[in-house]
Each structure stands twice: as structure tokens, then as C-alpha cells.
Amino acid sequence: MCGIAGVMMCGNRRPDATILNRLQDALAHRGPDGSGRCISGPVGLVTTRLAIIDLRTGDQPIREAHGAILVANGEIYNDLELRSQLRDVSYRTGSDCESPLHLYRSRGIDFAQNLRGMYGIAIYDPLTSRLILARDPFGIKPLYYVQAPAFFAFASEPQALIAARLADPLLRPLARAELFQLKFTTGSNTIFSQIHRVLPGETLVIINGQIVERRRRSILAAGGPLETRYEDALQRLDEILLDSVAHHVRSDVPYGLFLSGGIDSSALLELMARCSPKPVVAITMGFPGSRVADERIIARRIASSVSAEHHVVEMTERDFWNVAPRVAEALDDPTTDAAALPTFVLGEAVSRWLKVVLTGEGGDEMFCGYSRYRRARRFWGLFTANARVRGEFRGLGNMNGAFDGWRRGLDRTEREEAHPERTIIQKLQANDCMEWLPNDLLTKIDRCLMAHGVEGRTPFLDPVVSDFAFRLPDDIKATVRMSKRLLRDWLSIKLPAAEPYARKTGFNPPVGEWIAAQKSLLEKLVSRQPGICEIFRKEDVLRVFSDPVKYHQAAWSLVFYALWHSHHVLGISAQGTIEDVLGDARHAG
């Protein structure tokens, strides 16, 4: 796992070393174990390394015999299998990221079709003078770029491109509207007007600073469900999940699991216990003194049932006050998902003894865990609307027209994913996988863990798992009364201590309670923050803060955006409390 970045100059000019220095420095947190760089003609590549596989010889950039150079951020879980297939290749390292370089040489720009893993990859081939960027098909690992008249630049995080002065922190109003209403932004356009995402599964070819070709690997089949016997699906599920987890625990460093007590993390615990020679290290978050559901007791019981080594990390109101600015700093590609707060705290805690954690992201999307999937089972889905038809600020007025057009990106994705062979449930799954998953959940996991040099792995988001799960018949995945039917039934057999049929709660911190405790101070600080003043009237802000518990998402969105804008646009340090940062922002504005 790494941070990667690079620049291709137009007109065959040599890259400036100062730019490479800035890129590398801005990504240092992603790779505390080392760094590397190279310049070849008009291209400069840099990397910062978090050593997970091949601790001794796995440094990057990696070169092959014909001169092609690779930098990569990610893990290739089928590296051992690829090495056995590429028998005529002489490997120079034990790094799992070397195989993509040799696949490129033998199969060209379609090399990523053979990869099973999470990755953002850049390859420069001096023989053809082309730069190739590729991102994994789920969008687990990030990759961004800027295209300008004099250069093309890319990086694992937008803030690195801004820090290197390759882009300005200018905002795109429509993406900002999406952020408030959806909690994330959609498509290839980020909130920064000059910075774009490489889309999940996309491969770009760049020559002389210009994108000359785009290809995209789809992870979801266009066809409908395949006829499957329930008993066969149950057996096949065990085989596929065990295989995925076995690949995801390939590591030369210690690893653990974020255990919430829910279906997904409990399933991973059982599978890891079968794969791991040592007791699984499981970590659970608790919110003492709050009214939210306490998962610590059930998580402890589940962990004990497989003899796991269980740890508890706690987050309080005081932690919120101190951590929120750093969370906004880490989420340069912003999401207002409040679960980022405990994820960040968990990442900081486990970084003291772990480098890798497995998480349950993707379980809901693959196996139909959301209530909207159950609703789609009623009356053959005839009355099922698309998800997120009402924004997070619904019922609070139009906020001075700040949210106009907020659903255009989702509308586009829904049209693109509406293949006629797919069922309504499959279409809902596809929409979630294309937007919500990469631009909210996976961005949250990447930034909040990599801020502390911790790698998050997501076994449910695996090509073999998705090939199986997406084409299951709807009634196997969900019923009117039960989400995740197949996964729950499997877990009831494998780990009954998880109580898979009990009502589960989401990973939701008591952010409304925390804000309400400092309501008067926060509404004053937030309403005066320059970025908030550009969008909202003071009475709009006061209305949200009139009941932060009721309007907990809207209140957190305002606090988060005020902190995010203060740091990423105004350039204010994120070190300090919410009061410190927003106090400085008022003077900066």
C-alpha cells in the first residue's frame, strides 16, 4: 500500500524536481516506511510506501527489462497465481505489484482485466511514450488527475495536486450541492473544479499530456439473475467467502478486523478464524455516555465464541471536539458520512500495533442489506422509487437555492445502469456500487485509515464474490421482511453467537448529541465561517442547529463543511479543536 503521484510534461520537457518533492511530501502519511522516485524523459513518478508484502525488496518504482516503470497503490491478491502463469518472466522483487507490470508488457493496456485486488496503478512505457493509469473496478483505492495545457498530473489524493501547485482549490458548485444532499459527490468530477477521478475500473492512456484513450472494466454483469437452488447457493457462498478472505489475509505484517457485532463483520470474523493460524485480533468501537446502541457487549461475546483477541476503542464528546478537524483534513475528497469520525479514531488506535485491518464494507451492496432492497420486493417492485430521491436537507427549505441540480449525477448513473435484463433490485445494487460505495464508504475507509498508515481491506468487494452475489435470484438475497437472507442463514449455521436474525444497528456515532452539547458555540462559529456564508443564510444555519439531535446529519454536514473549507480552501491548519479552527477561519475570511 502506498501513495503514488506523477507528472507528464507536454513537449517532452523534463519535470521539475520541486514539483515531485511537493507531491511526495503531501503523500508521506500514506507511506511511512519509505519513498522512491524516478524521472524518465517527460515523466516523473513518486511513491511513498506502507510495506505490507515483501518488506525487503518491494520498494517502488519497479522497472521491467524493456524499460517500463510502475508505481502502484494497493494489493494484488492473486499475485501468486499470476506468477505461476507468467512462467517466462524473470521477477526482480517479491512485491505483489510487480505482476501488473509484466502483464502490461504481455497484454497491453488491458492488463488490469486479470487483476484481483484493490489498486491505483501508473505505468510509464518509454518505448511508446505513453502513461497508463488504472483503478480497481470497485474503486477501493483512489486515483485523481489534472489535465492542463502544459502537463498531465495524477495522485492518490487531490490535496497532493493542490499542495504541488498543479491545481487550485477552486470549487465546483454542483458537486458542493451533491455533498450536502447526498453526503458524497458523484462521477468523475470532484468538488475541486480542476481535479477529476479515474473512475472505478477505468484505464486511461496519456500521450504528450493528453488523454488519448479510455477503457472501463465493469465489475457487475449486465444480465439478470441466474437460476440457483437455495441449498447450492448456501454451499457456494461458504466456498467463495472463504476463498476471498484467504486471499485478503495474505500479508507479511500483522492484521486484524473491525468488529461491530453486525452481520458483515461477524461473517468475516468466522472466516478469518478458519484462515488464520493465530487468534484473530478484533477491534470494536464504543461510545460511552451516549444514547446510541452499544455494540461492545455483543461484539465481545461474538469474539469470545471464536477465541479472538478482542479490544475496545472508545470515542467521547471530547474526542469529537478534538478529532473532527483532522477528519475534515483527511477527507480531501469530502464525504459528510459521520461514520468517518469513529473510523478515524479506530485507525489511529490500531496503528500502534497493526498495519492491516479487514472491514465489512461492501456486504450490504453485494448481499442486499439496505431496507430499500426489501421494499423493492413488494408488489414486484412496481412502487419502488430510486434511492436518495430526497436529500439530507429535506424539510429544511431550499437553503437559498444552494442545492439546485443536486441529483443530476445520480440520474445519469441510474440511466446508465438500467440494463433491461436486470431486476429492480439489481439496478439498485448497481447504482449503489457505482456511486455510494466508491465515493462515500470506500473514500472514508481509505482516508481515515491511511491518515495513520493503516491499510483497510474489504473481502466482500472481490470479483469472485460479486460474480456470484450479483446474479443470485432476488428472493435468495432479500425478502419483504429480511435483508441479506442468504448471508444471515449462512451465519446462523457458522456462527450462531452472532444472532444474525436479531435487529441490527448501523455504525452511527452520536454526532447529534455531541453537537447539541455545544450548540450555542457551534451555531455561532459555523454561521460565520466564510464557506458557509457563501451558501447559507444565517437563519438557515440557526434552523438546523435548533435541534441538532433531530437534524443530526444536516448539523454534522454544516460543521464538517465549515472545517473542510477552512482547511482545504482557506489553508488553515487542522491542528486544534473545532473552536480553534473555525475561530481562525472567521478571521481568514
C-alpha positions as CSV (number, residue, x, y, z in Angstrom):
1,M,0.0,0.0,0.0
2,C,1.4,3.4,-1.0
3,G,0.7,6.9,-2.0
4,I,1.6,7.5,-5.7
5,A,1.8,10.6,-7.9
6,G,3.4,11.8,-11.1
7,V,3.5,14.3,-13.8
8,M,3.9,14.1,-17.6
9,M,5.1,17.3,-19.2
10,C,4.0,18.3,-22.7
11,G,6.5,19.0,-25.4
12,N,9.0,16.4,-24.0
13,R,10.1,18.8,-21.2
14,R,11.7,17.4,-18.1
15,P,9.6,17.5,-14.9
16,D,10.6,19.9,-12.2
17,A,12.1,18.2,-9.1
18,T,10.4,20.7,-6.9
19,I,7.0,19.6,-8.1
20,L,7.9,15.9,-7.3
21,N,9.2,16.9,-3.9
22,R,5.8,18.6,-3.1
23,L,3.9,15.6,-4.3
24,Q,6.0,13.2,-2.2
25,D,5.8,15.3,0.9
26,A,2.0,15.7,0.6
27,L,1.6,11.8,0.5
28,A,4.1,11.0,3.3
29,H,1.3,9.8,5.6
30,R,0.2,7.1,3.2
31,G,3.7,5.6,3.2
32,P,5.7,6.0,6.4
33,D,8.1,3.1,5.5
34,G,9.9,4.6,2.6
35,S,9.8,6.6,-0.6
36,G,11.0,6.4,-4.2
37,R,11.0,8.4,-7.4
38,C,12.3,8.3,-10.9
39,I,12.4,10.6,-13.9
40,S,12.2,9.2,-17.4
41,G,12.0,11.7,-20.3
42,P,9.0,13.9,-19.7
43,V,7.6,11.8,-16.9
44,G,8.3,11.9,-13.2
45,L,6.9,9.3,-10.8
46,V,7.0,9.3,-7.0
47,T,5.8,6.9,-4.3
48,T,5.6,6.7,-0.5
49,R,5.4,3.1,0.8
50,L,3.5,1.3,3.5
51,A,5.3,-2.0,3.5
52,I,2.8,-5.0,3.7
53,I,4.2,-7.6,1.2
54,D,7.9,-8.2,0.5
55,L,9.3,-6.0,3.2
56,R,12.8,-6.3,1.9
57,T,12.8,-5.9,-1.9
58,G,9.3,-4.4,-2.6
59,D,10.4,-0.8,-3.0
60,Q,9.0,1.2,-5.9
61,P,9.2,2.4,-8.6
62,I,9.6,-1.0,-10.2
63,R,11.2,-1.4,-13.7
64,E,11.0,-4.3,-16.2
65,A,13.5,-5.4,-18.8
66,H,12.1,-3.2,-21.6
67,G,12.2,-0.1,-19.5
68,A,8.5,0.3,-18.4
69,I,8.2,1.7,-14.9
70,L,5.4,1.2,-12.4
71,V,4.2,2.8,-9.2
72,A,1.2,1.3,-7.5
73,N,-1.0,1.8,-4.5
74,G,-2.8,-1.3,-3.5
75,E,-2.7,-5.1,-3.1
76,I,-2.9,-7.7,-5.9
77,Y,-4.4,-10.7,-4.1
78,N,-3.9,-13.1,-6.9
79,D,-0.2,-12.3,-7.3
80,L,0.9,-15.9,-6.5
81,E,-1.4,-17.3,-9.2
82,L,-0.3,-14.7,-11.7
83,R,3.4,-15.6,-11.1
84,S,2.7,-19.2,-11.8
85,Q,1.0,-18.2,-15.1
86,L,3.8,-15.9,-16.2
87,R,6.5,-18.6,-16.2
88,D,8.6,-16.9,-18.9
89,V,9.0,-13.8,-16.8
90,S,12.0,-13.1,-14.6
91,Y,10.8,-11.3,-11.4
92,R,13.0,-8.8,-9.7
93,T,11.1,-8.5,-6.4
94,G,8.6,-10.4,-4.2
95,S,6.2,-7.5,-4.4
96,D,2.6,-8.3,-5.4
97,C,2.7,-5.1,-7.5
98,E,5.3,-6.4,-9.9
99,S,2.9,-8.7,-11.7
100,P,0.8,-5.9,-13.3
101,L,4.0,-4.5,-14.9
102,H,4.7,-7.9,-16.6
103,L,1.0,-8.3,-17.6
104,Y,1.2,-4.9,-19.2
105,R,4.2,-6.0,-21.3
106,S,2.4,-9.1,-22.5
107,R,-1.2,-7.9,-22.7
108,G,-1.0,-4.2,-23.2
109,I,-3.4,-1.7,-21.7
110,D,-5.9,-4.5,-20.9
111,F,-3.5,-5.8,-18.2
112,A,-5.9,-4.9,-15.4
113,Q,-8.5,-7.4,-16.6
114,N,-6.5,-10.1,-14.9
115,L,-6.1,-8.5,-11.6
116,R,-7.9,-9.5,-8.4
117,G,-7.3,-6.8,-5.8
118,M,-7.5,-3.1,-5.0
119,Y,-5.3,-0.7,-6.8
120,G,-4.4,2.6,-8.3
121,I,-1.6,1.9,-10.8
122,A,0.6,4.1,-13.0
123,I,2.9,2.7,-15.7
124,Y,5.1,4.7,-17.9
125,D,6.4,3.0,-21.1
126,P,9.2,4.9,-22.7
127,L,9.1,2.7,-25.8
128,T,5.6,4.1,-26.7
129,S,5.9,7.4,-24.7
130,R,2.6,6.6,-23.0
131,L,1.5,6.9,-19.4
132,I,-1.2,4.4,-18.3
133,L,-3.4,4.9,-15.2
134,A,-5.7,2.1,-13.9
135,R,-8.0,1.9,-10.9
136,D,-9.7,-1.2,-9.5
137,P,-13.2,-1.9,-10.6
138,F,-14.8,-1.3,-7.2
139,G,-12.9,2.0,-6.6
140,I,-11.4,0.7,-3.3
141,K,-8.2,2.6,-4.0
142,P,-8.3,6.3,-5.1
143,L,-6.7,7.9,-8.1
144,Y,-7.1,11.5,-9.3
145,Y,-5.7,13.6,-12.1
146,V,-5.4,17.1,-13.5
147,Q,-5.1,17.9,-17.2
148,A,-3.6,21.3,-18.1
149,P,-2.2,22.8,-21.3
150,A,1.4,22.2,-20.2
151,F,1.1,19.0,-18.2
152,F,-0.9,16.0,-17.0
153,A,-0.6,15.1,-13.3
154,F,-2.0,12.4,-11.1
155,A,-2.0,11.5,-7.4
156,S,-3.6,9.3,-4.8
157,E,-5.2,12.3,-3.1
158,P,-6.5,15.7,-4.5
159,Q,-4.7,17.6,-1.8
160,A,-1.3,16.4,-3.1
161,L,-2.1,18.0,-6.5
162,I,-3.1,21.2,-4.8
163,A,0.0,21.2,-2.5
164,A,2.2,20.7,-5.5
165,R,0.5,23.8,-7.1
166,L,-0.7,21.7,-10.0
167,A,-4.3,22.7,-9.2
168,D,-6.1,25.4,-7.4
169,P,-8.6,24.9,-4.6
170,L,-11.5,26.2,-6.7
171,L,-14.8,24.6,-6.0
172,R,-17.5,23.1,-8.3
173,P,-20.9,24.4,-7.1
174,L,-22.9,21.4,-8.4
175,A,-20.6,18.9,-6.6
176,R,-20.9,21.0,-3.4
177,A,-24.7,20.7,-3.7
178,E,-24.3,16.9,-4.0
179,L,-22.1,16.8,-0.9
180,F,-24.8,18.4,1.3
181,Q,-27.7,16.4,-0.1
182,L,-26.1,13.0,-0.8
183,K,-23.2,13.1,1.7
184,F,-20.8,12.5,-1.3
185,T,-20.1,13.7,-4.8
186,T,-20.7,11.7,-8.0
187,G,-19.0,10.7,-11.2
188,S,-15.5,11.7,-12.4
189,N,-15.8,15.3,-11.3
190,T,-14.6,16.0,-7.8
191,I,-15.6,19.1,-5.7
192,F,-12.4,20.8,-7.0
193,S,-13.1,22.2,-10.4
194,Q,-9.7,21.3,-11.9
195,I,-9.4,17.7,-10.4
196,H,-11.0,14.6,-11.7
197,R,-11.3,11.0,-10.6
198,V,-10.2,8.0,-12.5
199,L,-13.4,6.1,-12.4
200,P,-13.7,2.6,-10.8
201,G,-12.5,0.1,-13.3
202,E,-11.2,2.8,-15.7
203,T,-7.9,2.7,-17.6
204,L,-6.5,5.9,-19.1
205,V,-3.8,6.2,-21.8
206,I,-2.0,9.5,-21.8
207,I,0.5,10.7,-24.5
208,N,2.1,14.1,-24.5
209,G,-0.1,15.2,-21.6
210,Q,-3.3,14.3,-23.4
211,I,-5.8,11.5,-22.7
212,V,-6.0,9.6,-25.9
213,E,-7.9,6.5,-24.8
214,R,-10.3,5.4,-22.1
215,R,-11.4,1.8,-21.3
216,R,-13.5,0.6,-18.4
217,R,-13.8,-2.8,-16.8
218,S,-17.3,-3.4,-15.4
219,I,-17.5,-5.5,-12.2
220,L,-21.2,-6.2,-12.5
221,A,-22.8,-8.3,-15.2
222,A,-25.4,-6.7,-17.4
223,G,-27.6,-9.8,-17.3
224,G,-30.3,-10.7,-14.9
225,P,-30.3,-13.4,-12.1
226,L,-29.3,-17.0,-12.8
227,E,-31.5,-19.8,-11.7
228,T,-29.9,-21.2,-8.5
229,R,-31.1,-23.8,-5.9
230,Y,-31.0,-22.3,-2.4
231,E,-29.1,-25.2,-0.9
232,D,-26.4,-24.9,-3.7
233,A,-26.2,-21.1,-3.1
234,L,-25.6,-21.7,0.6
235,Q,-22.8,-24.1,0.0
236,R,-21.3,-22.0,-2.8
237,L,-21.4,-18.9,-0.5
238,D,-19.2,-20.6,2.1
239,E,-16.6,-21.6,-0.6
240,I,-16.5,-18.2,-2.2
241,L,-16.3,-16.1,1.0
242,L,-13.6,-18.4,2.5
243,D,-11.6,-18.1,-0.7
244,S,-11.9,-14.3,-0.7
245,V,-10.9,-14.0,3.0
246,A,-8.0,-16.4,2.4
247,H,-6.7,-14.1,-0.3
248,H,-7.3,-10.9,1.7
249,V,-5.2,-12.1,4.7
250,R,-2.1,-12.6,2.6
251,S,0.3,-10.3,4.4
252,D,3.8,-10.1,5.8
253,V,2.7,-7.9,8.7
254,P,0.1,-8.4,11.5
255,Y,-3.6,-7.9,10.6
256,G,-6.9,-7.6,12.4
257,L,-10.6,-6.9,12.0
258,F,-13.0,-4.1,12.8
259,L,-15.8,-6.0,14.6
260,S,-19.1,-4.1,15.0
261,G,-21.3,-7.0,16.0
262,G,-23.2,-6.7,12.8
263,I,-23.7,-9.3,10.1
264,D,-20.8,-8.4,7.8
265,S,-18.0,-8.1,10.4
266,S,-19.2,-11.2,12.2
267,A,-19.1,-13.2,9.0
268,L,-15.5,-12.0,8.4
269,L,-14.6,-13.0,11.9
270,E,-15.7,-16.5,11.4
271,L,-13.9,-16.8,8.1
272,M,-10.7,-15.3,9.4
273,A,-10.8,-17.7,12.4
274,R,-10.7,-20.5,9.9
275,C,-7.9,-19.0,7.8
276,S,-5.6,-17.7,10.5
277,P,-3.2,-19.8,12.5
278,K,-3.3,-17.3,15.4
279,P,-6.3,-15.8,17.2
280,V,-8.0,-13.1,15.2
281,V,-7.4,-9.6,16.6
282,A,-10.8,-7.9,16.6
283,I,-11.4,-4.2,17.5
284,T,-14.8,-2.7,18.4
285,M,-15.8,0.9,18.8
286,G,-17.9,2.1,21.8
287,F,-19.5,5.5,22.6
288,P,-19.7,5.7,26.4
289,G,-22.3,8.0,27.9
290,S,-24.4,8.3,24.7
291,R,-27.8,7.0,23.8
292,V,-26.7,5.1,20.7
293,A,-26.7,1.3,20.6
294,D,-23.7,-0.1,22.5
295,E,-22.2,-2.9,20.4
296,R,-19.4,-3.7,22.8
297,I,-21.2,-6.4,24.7
298,I,-22.4,-8.4,21.7
299,A,-19.1,-7.9,19.9
300,R,-17.2,-9.3,23.0
301,R,-19.5,-12.3,23.0
302,I,-19.0,-13.0,19.3
303,A,-15.2,-12.6,19.6
304,S,-15.1,-14.9,22.5
305,S,-17.0,-17.6,20.6
306,V,-14.0,-18.0,18.2
307,S,-11.3,-17.2,20.8
308,A,-10.5,-13.9,19.2
309,E,-8.3,-11.3,20.9
310,H,-10.8,-8.6,21.5
311,H,-10.0,-4.9,22.0
312,V,-12.3,-1.9,22.6
313,V,-11.7,1.6,21.5
314,E,-13.9,4.4,22.9
315,M,-14.9,7.8,21.5
316,T,-16.4,10.6,23.6
317,E,-17.7,14.1,23.1
318,R,-14.3,15.5,24.0
319,D,-12.7,13.3,21.3
320,F,-15.2,14.6,18.7
321,W,-14.3,18.2,19.5
322,N,-10.6,17.4,19.0
323,V,-10.7,14.9,16.2
324,A,-13.3,16.5,13.8
325,P,-10.8,19.0,12.3
326,R,-8.4,16.2,11.5
327,V,-11.1,14.1,9.9
328,A,-12.0,17.0,7.6
329,E,-8.3,17.4,6.8
330,A,-8.0,13.7,5.9
331,L,-11.2,13.7,3.7
332,D,-9.9,16.0,1.0
333,D,-12.4,14.3,-1.4
334,P,-15.2,15.0,1.1
335,T,-18.0,12.9,2.4
336,T,-20.2,14.0,5.2
337,D,-20.7,10.5,6.4
338,A,-20.5,10.8,10.2
339,A,-19.1,7.3,10.5
340,A,-15.8,8.8,9.3
341,L,-15.3,10.1,12.9
342,P,-15.1,6.7,14.7
343,T,-13.3,5.2,11.7
344,F,-10.6,7.8,12.0
345,V,-10.3,7.1,15.8
346,L,-10.1,3.4,15.2
347,G,-7.4,3.9,12.6
348,E,-5.3,6.0,15.0
349,A,-5.7,3.4,17.8
350,V,-4.8,0.3,15.8
351,S,-1.9,1.9,14.1
352,R,0.1,1.3,17.2
353,W,0.1,-2.5,16.7
354,L,-1.4,-3.3,13.3
355,K,-0.8,-2.3,9.6
356,V,-3.7,-4.1,8.1
357,V,-7.4,-4.4,9.1
358,L,-10.3,-6.1,7.3
359,T,-13.6,-4.3,7.2
360,G,-17.2,-5.2,6.2
361,E,-17.7,-2.6,3.5
362,G,-19.5,-4.0,0.5
363,G,-21.5,-6.6,2.4
364,D,-24.7,-4.5,2.1
365,E,-24.2,-3.8,-1.6
366,M,-23.3,-7.4,-2.5
367,F,-25.9,-9.2,-0.4
368,C,-28.8,-6.6,-0.2
369,G,-28.5,-5.2,3.3
370,Y,-30.4,-1.9,2.9
371,S,-34.1,-1.5,3.6
372,R,-34.6,-0.2,0.0
373,Y,-33.8,-3.7,-1.3
374,R,-36.5,-5.2,0.9
375,R,-39.0,-2.5,-0.2
376,A,-38.2,-3.4,-3.8
377,R,-39.5,-7.0,-3.1
378,R,-43.0,-5.6,-2.5
379,F,-45.5,-5.8,-5.4
380,W,-42.7,-6.8,-7.8
381,G,-41.1,-3.5,-7.3
382,L,-43.8,-1.6,-9.1
383,F,-43.9,1.2,-6.5
384,T,-40.1,1.3,-5.8
385,A,-38.5,4.6,-6.4
386,N,-34.8,5.1,-6.9
387,A,-32.8,5.6,-3.8
388,R,-32.0,9.0,-2.4
389,V,-34.8,10.9,-4.1
390,R,-34.9,13.3,-1.1
391,G,-31.7,15.0,0.1
392,E,-30.3,15.1,3.6
393,F,-31.6,18.7,4.0
394,R,-35.2,17.7,3.1
395,G,-37.7,19.6,5.2
396,L,-35.3,22.5,5.8
397,G,-36.2,24.6,2.8
398,N,-34.1,25.1,-0.3
399,M,-31.4,27.0,1.6
400,N,-31.2,30.0,-0.7
401,G,-31.1,27.7,-3.8
402,A,-27.8,26.2,-2.7
403,F,-28.9,22.7,-3.7
404,D,-30.3,23.2,-7.2
405,G,-29.4,20.3,-9.6
406,W,-28.1,18.1,-6.8
407,R,-29.4,14.9,-8.3
408,R,-28.2,15.2,-11.8
409,G,-25.2,12.9,-11.3
410,L,-27.3,10.1,-9.7
411,D,-29.9,10.5,-12.5
412,R,-27.1,9.9,-15.1
413,T,-25.8,6.8,-13.3
414,E,-29.3,5.3,-12.9
415,R,-29.9,5.7,-16.7
416,E,-26.5,4.1,-17.4
417,E,-27.1,1.1,-15.1
418,A,-30.7,0.4,-16.1
419,H,-29.9,-2.6,-18.3
420,P,-33.3,-4.1,-19.3
421,E,-32.3,-7.7,-18.2
422,R,-31.6,-6.6,-14.7
423,T,-34.2,-6.7,-12.0
424,I,-35.1,-3.7,-9.9
425,I,-33.0,-5.0,-7.0
426,Q,-30.0,-5.4,-9.3
427,K,-30.4,-1.9,-10.6
428,L,-30.5,-0.6,-7.0
429,Q,-27.4,-2.6,-6.3
430,A,-25.6,-1.3,-9.4
431,N,-26.4,2.3,-8.5
432,D,-25.0,1.9,-5.0
433,C,-21.9,0.2,-6.4
434,M,-21.2,2.9,-8.9
435,E,-21.6,5.9,-6.6
436,W,-22.3,5.5,-2.9
437,L,-19.8,2.7,-2.4
438,P,-16.6,4.3,-4.0
439,N,-17.4,8.0,-3.3
440,D,-18.6,7.6,0.3
441,L,-17.8,4.3,2.1
442,L,-14.5,3.5,0.4
443,T,-13.2,7.0,0.4
444,K,-14.0,7.1,4.1
445,I,-12.1,3.9,4.8
446,D,-9.1,4.9,2.6
447,R,-8.6,8.4,4.0
448,C,-9.4,7.7,7.7
449,L,-7.1,4.7,7.8
450,M,-4.3,5.8,5.5
451,A,-4.0,9.0,7.6
452,H,-2.4,6.8,10.2
453,G,-0.5,4.4,7.9
454,V,-3.1,1.6,8.1
455,E,-4.4,-0.4,5.2
456,G,-8.1,-1.3,5.0
457,R,-9.1,-4.5,3.1
458,T,-12.7,-5.3,2.0
459,P,-13.2,-9.1,1.3
460,F,-16.8,-8.6,0.2
461,L,-15.6,-6.4,-2.7
462,D,-13.9,-9.1,-4.7
463,P,-14.6,-10.0,-8.3
464,V,-15.3,-13.6,-7.5
465,V,-17.7,-12.6,-4.7
466,S,-19.5,-10.1,-6.9
467,D,-19.8,-12.5,-9.9
468,F,-21.7,-14.9,-7.5
469,A,-23.7,-12.4,-5.4
470,F,-25.0,-10.1,-8.1
471,R,-26.5,-12.8,-10.2
472,L,-28.3,-14.6,-7.3
473,P,-32.1,-14.7,-7.6
474,D,-33.7,-11.8,-5.8
475,D,-35.6,-14.0,-3.3
476,I,-32.3,-15.5,-2.2
477,K,-30.8,-12.1,-1.4
478,A,-33.7,-10.4,0.2
479,T,-37.4,-10.9,1.2
480,V,-40.0,-8.4,2.1
481,R,-39.2,-9.0,5.8
482,M,-35.5,-9.9,5.7
483,S,-32.4,-8.3,4.2
484,K,-29.3,-10.4,3.5
485,R,-31.3,-13.6,3.6
486,L,-28.6,-15.9,2.3
487,L,-25.8,-14.3,4.4
488,R,-27.9,-14.4,7.6
489,D,-28.8,-18.1,7.1
490,W,-25.2,-18.9,6.4
491,L,-24.1,-17.1,9.6
492,S,-26.7,-18.8,11.7
493,I,-25.0,-22.1,10.8
494,K,-21.4,-21.0,11.1
495,L,-21.5,-18.5,14.0
496,P,-24.8,-18.6,15.9
497,A,-23.4,-16.4,18.6
498,A,-23.7,-13.5,16.1
499,E,-27.5,-13.8,16.4
500,P,-27.9,-13.0,12.7
501,Y,-31.7,-12.7,12.8
502,A,-31.7,-10.0,15.6
503,R,-32.3,-6.4,14.6
504,K,-29.0,-4.7,13.7
505,T,-28.0,-1.1,14.0
506,G,-25.7,0.9,11.7
507,F,-22.3,2.2,12.6
508,N,-23.7,5.6,13.7
509,P,-21.9,7.8,16.2
510,P,-24.0,10.1,18.4
511,V,-22.9,13.2,16.5
512,G,-26.2,15.0,17.1
513,E,-25.7,14.6,20.9
514,W,-22.2,15.9,20.7
515,I,-23.2,18.9,18.6
516,A,-26.2,19.6,20.9
517,A,-23.8,19.8,23.9
518,Q,-22.0,22.8,22.4
519,K,-25.0,24.1,20.3
520,S,-24.7,27.8,21.1
521,L,-21.0,28.0,20.3
522,L,-21.2,25.8,17.2
523,E,-24.0,27.7,15.6
524,K,-22.1,31.0,16.1
525,L,-18.9,29.6,14.7
526,V,-20.4,27.8,11.8
527,S,-22.8,30.6,10.7
528,R,-19.8,33.0,10.5
529,Q,-17.4,30.6,8.6
530,P,-16.8,32.1,5.1
531,G,-17.5,28.9,3.1
532,I,-20.9,28.5,4.9
533,C,-21.7,32.2,4.4
534,E,-21.3,31.7,0.6
535,I,-24.1,29.2,0.6
536,F,-26.4,29.7,3.5
537,R,-28.3,32.5,5.2
538,K,-27.8,32.8,8.9
539,E,-31.4,31.8,9.6
540,D,-30.8,28.6,7.6
541,V,-27.9,27.6,9.9
542,L,-29.9,28.5,13.0
543,R,-32.8,26.4,11.9
544,V,-30.6,23.3,11.6
545,F,-29.0,23.9,15.0
546,S,-32.3,24.5,16.6
547,D,-32.5,20.7,17.1
548,P,-29.1,19.0,16.3
549,V,-30.4,15.7,17.5
550,K,-33.3,15.7,15.1
551,Y,-31.3,17.2,12.3
552,H,-28.1,15.4,13.2
553,Q,-27.0,14.7,9.6
554,A,-27.6,18.3,8.5
555,A,-25.9,19.7,11.6
556,W,-22.8,17.5,11.1
557,S,-22.7,18.4,7.4
558,L,-22.5,22.1,8.3
559,V,-19.8,21.5,10.9
560,F,-17.8,19.2,8.6
561,Y,-18.0,21.6,5.6
562,A,-17.0,24.6,7.7
563,L,-13.9,22.6,8.9
564,W,-13.2,21.2,5.5
565,H,-13.5,24.6,3.7
566,S,-11.3,26.2,6.4
567,H,-8.5,23.8,5.8
568,H,-8.7,22.8,2.1
569,V,-9.8,26.2,0.7
570,L,-8.6,28.8,3.2
571,G,-5.5,26.9,4.1
572,I,-6.0,27.0,7.9
573,S,-4.2,24.3,9.9
574,A,-6.4,21.5,11.1
575,Q,-4.4,21.2,14.3
576,G,-6.6,22.2,17.3
577,T,-10.2,21.9,18.3
578,I,-13.3,22.8,16.3
579,E,-13.3,26.1,18.1
580,D,-9.7,26.8,17.2
581,V,-10.1,26.1,13.5
582,L,-13.4,27.9,13.0
583,G,-12.2,30.8,15.0
584,D,-9.2,31.2,12.7
585,A,-11.4,30.8,9.7
586,R,-13.6,33.7,10.7
587,H,-10.5,36.0,10.7
588,A,-9.2,34.5,7.4
589,G,-12.5,35.3,5.7
